[in-house]
Amino acid sequence: MTTQAAPAAHAGPEASTGPVEEGTDLLALENQVCFALAVAARGVIGIYRPILEPLGLTHPQYLVMLALWQRSPRTVRDLGEALQLEPATLSPLLKRLEAQGYLTRERNARDERALDVALTETGRALRERALAIPPQVVDRLGMDLAELGALRDRLTEVIAAVQRPS
């Protein structure tokens, strides 16, 4: 018994919009975008672990620091939006980074409901050491900057697609 293949999902201007090749198992693990993304994400984050360890950072803490190195101070709400994290996930990260002396959390003077997060001098100084991280990741992945930039751009398109209202 043959099963009619569903049309391929449109992945970009160069993607085929025709039917999937006859005989393609749409439920085969190796054909799943979700599987490839999950394995790639775990692998890439795993590459960061030993690189971040000397800085005393986990990968999620590193992402918080990246956002703060871009702009500090920021409100917790702004940080959550930038990192696409819920307050319940972000709050423990901020507490640990504060305990390490990298940031401070204080009530906003104009809006007592808002919590401002700001880098300390130690947190700002950590940025210099962190400049060594991206080249190490590039080296470990064995991909050039153009390839990684193209991959990031495609993943950004995927993120935008999944965030679009249904």
C-alpha positions in Angstrom: 0.0 0.0 0.0 1.4 3.4 -1.0 0.7 6.5 0.9 0.3 9.8 -0.9 3.1 12.2 0.2 2.2 15.6 1.5 3.6 18.7 -0.2 7.0 19.8 1.0 7.0 22.7 3.4 8.2 25.9 1.8 11.6 26.7 3.2 12.6 29.6 1.1 12.7 30.9 -2.5 14.9 28.1 -3.7 12.8 25.4 -2.1 10.7 23.0 -4.1 7.0 23.4 -3.6 6.1 20.2 -5.4 5.2 16.9 -3.8 7.7 14.9 -1.8 9.4 12.2 -3.8 7.3 9.0 -3.9 8.4 6.5 -1.3 9.8 9.2 1.0 9.0 8.2 4.6 7.7 11.5 6.1 8.0 10.1 9.6 11.6 8.8 9.3 13.7 10.3 12.0 16.4 11.5 9.6 13.7 13.5 7.7 12.6 15.5 10.7 13.7 19.1 11.0 12.9 19.0 14.7 15.4 16.2 15.2 18.2 17.9 13.3 17.6 21.1 15.2 17.5 19.4 18.6 20.7 17.4 18.0 22.5 20.4 16.5 21.5 22.6 19.4 22.7 20.1 22.0 25.9 19.7 20.2 26.7 23.4 19.8 25.8 24.1 23.4 28.1 21.2 24.4 30.9 22.9 22.5 30.4 26.0 24.6 30.5 24.2 28.0 34.3 23.7 28.3 35.0 27.1 26.8 32.7 28.9 29.3 33.8 26.9 32.3 36.9 29.0 33.0 34.7 32.1 33.1 32.4 30.4 35.6 29.4 30.7 33.2 26.8 28.3 31.9 25.5 28.7 28.4 22.3 30.4 29.6 24.3 32.7 31.8 26.6 33.6 28.9 23.5 34.6 26.8 22.4 36.9 29.7 25.9 38.4 29.8 25.9 38.9 26.0 22.6 40.8 26.2 24.0 43.0 29.0 27.3 43.6 27.2 25.1 44.9 24.4 23.2 47.3 26.7 23.2 47.8 30.5 21.2 48.6 32.5 18.1 46.7 31.2 14.9 45.8 32.9 14.3 42.2 33.7 11.3 42.4 31.3 13.5 43.8 28.5 16.1 41.1 29.1 13.4 38.4 29.0 12.1 39.7 25.7 15.6 39.9 24.2 16.5 36.4 25.3 13.0 35.0 24.7 12.9 33.6 28.3 10.1 33.6 30.8 10.7 35.5 34.1 10.7 32.2 36.0 13.6 31.0 33.9 15.5 34.2 33.9 15.2 35.1 37.6 17.5 32.2 38.9 20.1 33.0 36.2 20.2 36.6 37.3 20.4 35.6 41.0 23.4 33.4 40.2 25.2 36.0 38.1 24.6 38.6 40.9 26.1 36.2 43.5 29.1 35.9 41.2 29.5 39.6 41.2 28.7 40.2 37.5 25.5 42.2 37.9 23.2 44.0 40.2 19.4 43.9 40.4 17.7 47.0 41.8 14.1 48.4 41.8 13.6 51.0 39.1 13.4 54.5 40.7 10.6 55.6 38.3 8.6 52.3 38.4 8.9 50.3 41.5 7.4 47.2 39.7 10.3 47.1 37.3 13.7 45.6 38.2 16.8 47.0 36.6 19.7 44.8 35.9 23.1 46.4 35.4 26.6 45.1 34.9 29.2 45.6 37.7 32.8 46.5 36.9 33.6 42.8 37.2 30.8 42.0 34.7 32.1 44.6 32.3 35.7 43.3 32.7 34.5 39.7 31.9 33.7 40.9 28.4 37.4 41.1 27.5 37.9 37.5 28.5 34.8 36.5 26.6 36.2 37.9 23.3 38.1 34.6 23.0 34.9 32.5 23.0 33.6 33.0 19.4 36.9 32.1 17.7 37.1 28.9 19.7 33.6 27.9 18.8 34.3 28.6 15.1 37.4 26.5 15.3 35.6 23.6 17.0 32.8 23.7 14.5 35.2 23.7 11.6 33.0 26.1 9.6 34.0 29.5 8.3 32.3 32.7 9.3 30.3 33.0 6.1 28.8 29.5 6.6 28.0 30.2 10.2 26.5 33.6 9.3 24.3 32.0 6.6 23.2 29.3 9.1 22.4 31.9 11.7 20.3 33.9 9.1 18.4 30.7 8.1 17.7 29.9 11.8 16.5 33.5 12.3 14.0 32.9 9.5 12.9 29.7 11.2 12.5 31.6 14.5 10.4 34.2 12.8 8.3 31.6 11.1 7.4 29.8 14.3 6.6 33.1 16.1 4.2 34.2 13.4 0.6 34.0 14.6 -1.2 31.0 13.2 
